[in-house]
Amino acid sequence: MNSALLAADIIFHFAGANKPKKKKFFKKDNIDFTKYICDFLNKTKKSKIIVYSSTIQVKNKNEYGKSKKISEKYLLQLSKNKLFKVIILRLPNIFGKWSKPNYNSVVSTFCNNVSRNKKINIVNPEKKIKLLYIDDLIDFLIKIKNSKNLKNQIINNFKSINNVTIKKLSELIFKFEKNRSKLFIDQSSKFVKNLYSTYISFLPKKKFSYKLKSNIDHRGSFMEILKMKNNGQISVLSSRKNKVRGNHFHHSKIEKFLVLKGYALFKMQNILSKEKISIKLNSITPKIVETIPGWKHSIKNIGKSELIVLIWSNEIFDANNPDTFQL
């Protein structure tokens, strides 16, 4: 270890114990280890940058918080030597893939247990916790590494911290589990997006895939793939040779069509002026056709084999208000 400390220009000190089997390891792995690093660096008389992972719990009276607070004192003493720049990160709860469930991370515990239909224990549902996504922390560390104007400091606040109650956290994760098979995905905020990525990383292998419902008739098939509350839905349509689909118009709904396989003739007609337009589509030369409100549209398979089309709609299909009118 000494050779690594000597060779490094910047030292990221993230080692330590936060939930050891015996209390004595708080002193050994946190306090004593940090003191050893500080004493060794002081003797080398070589300029170094030290980034230390402390915790917001330094203000608490638990053994973990106390050991981190004492460790900070050794580093702050080291920072008085002009050879060293010490940055102390008082980190909140970190969440993301590869974290350990049923240990000290409520996010990983909830994600792991909910995805396996296991019970979760909530003692204080209204308690607020601070969460920082692992990728945001890594980006922050890279910025520190690349910075040329570092100074001794204790960092308590991070731009990407999210405050959430235990109750809200559990509701979001249960919602992920419930809606996934219904094709719904929530991307309403960066936090929800990152939390969903974390949840997915804990899925058991048997849940890596799930079946889709295919609506089949004499023309071909239609499958919904993905639904997003504020971003519409994605579907796939297949059509047999010479079959025509559509022949309807929308007042407000917009759709984008992309041919993935085969050849198609896309026709549109303004329902008021009767103006017409025809567009040929194929999978060799990718082209998007966007439906226009108030224009009737249809798509015909003009190829020799099956036509497959990817469709995006700017709203989720609602059987009670489909905004789809036949002419």
C-alpha positions, -999 to +999 in steps of 0.1 A: +000+000+000+028+024+008+042+022-028+007+030-041+004+060-018+038+072-030+030+068-067-004+085-067-009+122-074-045+120-061-057+096-034-094+086-032-097+073+003-130+054+003-120+025+025-136+019+059-163+001+078-199+013+082-216-018+095-189-041+110-196-072+131-178-057+160-176-021+172-138-022+175-136-023+137-149+013+135-117+024+152-094+000+134-108+004+098-118+040+100-098+060+125-066+040+127-064+034+090-069+071+082-043+081+108-018+057+093-023+073+058-019+108+072+012+099+092+028+082+062+021+110+038+034+136+062+068+117+063+070+116+025+070+153+020+055+148-014+026+169-027-007+150-028-045+155-032-066+134-008-103+130-014-120+114+016-155+098+017-170+109+049-207+109+057-236+132+067-238+110+098-208+129+114-234+150+131-250+119+147-239+102+179-236+067+164-203+048+163-200+052+125-205+089+126-181+093+155-154+073+137-158+094+105-157+126+125-124+117+142-110+105+108-118+140+094-098+156+122-067+137+111-072+148+075-079+184+085-046+184+105-028+171+074-043+198+053-024+224+073+007+212+056+008+232+023+020+201+004-015+186+007-049+194-005-077+176+014-113+174+001-138+158+025-170+146+010-198+142+035-219+118+014-256+110+018-270+076+009-256+064-024-278+043-046-273+024-079-265-009-094-242-034-076-251-020-041-257-046-014-294-054-004-305-061+032-273-044+045-273-006+048-290+006+016-327+011+018-329+015-020-311-017-028-331-036-001-365-023-015-355-030-051-342-065-044-372-075-022-400-060-042-387-075-075-388-109-057-422-104-042-407-103-007-420-081+021-403-048+030-402-033+065-410+004+069-406+017+104-409+055+098-427+061+065-425+099+067-388+100+074-369+119+047-336+106+033-310+121+010-301+101-020-272+105-045-269+084-076-236+066-080-230+078-115-235+114-104-210+108-076-185+093-101-189+124-124-182+146-094-151+127-086-138+130-122-144+167-120-122+169-089-096+148-106-095+171-136-096+204-116-065+226-115-077+249-088-084+227-058-085+239-023-090+224+012-127+220+018-155+200+033-184+194+009-218+189+024-241+197-005-242+180-039-263+194-068-278+160-076-291+151-041-327+140-039-348+143-008-375+116-006-396+100+022-393+063+028-430+060+019-426+078-014-395+057-022-414+024-016-444+036-037-422+044-066-405+010-065-438-009-061-451+011-091-421+000-112-429-036-104-466-032-111-463-012-143-434-030-160-456-059-173-482-033-183-457-017-206-456+016-186-424+033-178-419+065-157-392+089-169-407+120-153-375+131-136-338+123-136-342+108-101-371+085-111-351+074-142-320+066-121-342+048-095-358+027-122-323+018-136-314+007-101-346-014-097-340-031-130-304-040-120-319-061-091-343-081-112-341-119-109-330-135-142-365-150-148-378-114-151-353-102-176-380-107-203-417-107-205-444-115-231-463-090-253-499-093-264-503-095-301-536-085-317-540-106-348-565-104-376-567-111-414-546-080-421-516-089-398-508-080-362-505-051-339-485-050-306-480-022-280-444-022-268-440+008-244-462+034-228-450+066-212-473+090-193-459+122-209-443+108-240-470+086-256-464+050-267-445+028-291-461+000-311-452-025-339-476-032-368-473-061-393-492-063-425-497-090-451-492-085-488-517-060-504-534-054-471-544-018-461-545-006-426-558+027-411-582+048-432-589+070-402-580+105-390-572+121-356-582+155-343-551+159-321-532+127-319-499+125-339-481+093-350-447+086-366-443+056-389-410+039-398-408+008-420-385-018-405-391-044-431-407-044-466-424-018-488-453+004-481-475+031-497-486+057-472-516+078-483-530+109-466-561+131-475-571+164-459-607+158-447-618+194-455-600+203-487-597+167-500-561+174-509-542+141-513-506+130-509-489+096-513-455+086-499-436+054-506-417+039-477-392+010-474-367-004-450-337+002-474-341+040-473-353+048-438-379+076-437-403+089-411-439+098-421-458+119-395-495+119-395-512+153-396-543+161-375-573+164-397-557+142-425-571+107-431-542+082-435-537+046-445-507+023-451-507-005-476-482-033-480-470-031-516-441-055-513-439-092-519-435-102-483-446-091-448-445-054-439-433-045-404-437-009-392-426+008-360-451+034-347-448+062-321-479+080-309-477+112-288-504+098-265-513+065-249-542+048-265-574+054-245-603+032-255-628+057-240-613+086-259-593+071-289-593+103-310-596+079-340-624+084-366-631+063-397-642+078-430 
